[in-house]
Structure formats: structure tokens, C-alpha cells
Amino acid sequence: MKTLIIVDVQNDFMPGGTLAIPGGGEIVPVINDLLDKFDLIVATQDWHPKNHKSFASTHFAKKPMDKIDLNGIEQILWPDHCVQGTEGAGFHPDLATNKIEAIIRKGTDPEIDSYSGFYDNNHEKSTGLAGYLREKGCKELYFCGLASDICVFYTIKDAVEEGFTAKFIHDASSPLDQINFVNIQNELHRLEVEILHSSEV
């Protein structure tokens, strides 16, 4: 079953959002054009409680992009974003969500962040995505969304570790940090992830 995983195409990651990713809005029509090519479409959604410990606002005298130790792992502190039930947490209004069969919400535990659509950052709590995909008979997964160098990357990495074949659609995704993304692409190659243009899907 040909499966597309759309990662975090949400308002707060769009231009004007609290954690805007360059080019975020430009990927939406590219994703929409891909949807008819897939048998199954799943989306992930950052879904943070308002007191999430990854928010700089929850730590005294800290600002966004500072780094702290959070329960034993390094944590980048972010602006408040994708707070449960807010407009910022919603999917981009132009995203064709009617074709999405399942939505996996992540980052719901205030004590730990969750970049991956499969697990929290400590790999202690599963979202159930791997089991869902196996039950559907999925083996080959295509990934797109935001941000290429963070949540998309970590979701792909976990997919590979779970035994799925992973392919990354680069023009249907956008990174927060273009320089860091060069290193991420090297890691994707090491993981034997095929990097595709949407026209190659």
C-alpha cells in the first residue's frame, strides 16, 4: 500500500505563525497535488498543552532557541506553538484534509517533546503509528511536511528503525535551518532514504 505521511503542516509553522518555517506555505499546493497518488494518507499534528516544557515561556529568564537539559536530554526551547485547540495548532486551511485517513497527535506530554510521529524524544511513549501502519499492510512510506530538519527527519529516522522503507519528498517539505539541513540530508543518505522530487513520485 503506497502511503504518504504528512508531518505537521500546521498554522503556527506557516508565515505569520509563532514558529514560522521559511517556505512553509509554499509546500501546501505541492502536497495537495500528491494526494491522488497514494492509497493511504496519514498526518501528524503537534498538539502541545499550554504549559509544555519545550516552551521558553515555561522557564524563568529563558528565551526561544536557548538550550536546556529536560529530563536528561538536550532540549531546544521554542516559542509557544501548536497549543491544543488553538488556531495555530490547526492544519493549514488550504491543505486537502478530507483525504487524510488518520491523524496522529504528538507532543501531548508536557514533560517531554516529540519531534517524531512515532515516539517522544526519549523513545518511552509510542504514538501507535507503527502499529497502525503495520495493520494496514504498509511497508513503503513517503514523507513530507514541516520542518524537514526536525520533525520530518526524526519521523523518517524512526520509520527506518521500525523496519519501513522511507522516501523523502524534498519539494513538499521545508527546513527551519537550511544549513543544518545539509547535515540532515547526509544522514538520510546514510539511512538509505531515497530523496525524491514530487514529480518522481
Secondary structure, DSSP 8 states (H G I E B T S, - for coil): --EEEEE--BGGGSTTSTT--TTGGGHHHHHHHHGGG-SEEEEEEE-B-TT-TTBGGGSTT--TT-EEEETTEEEE-B-S-SBTTSGGGSB-TTS-GGG--EEEEE--STTS---SSSB-TTS-SB-SHHHHHHHTT--EEEEEEE-IIIIIHHHHHHHHHTT-EEEEEEEEEE-S-HHHHHHHHHHHHHTT-EEE-GGG-
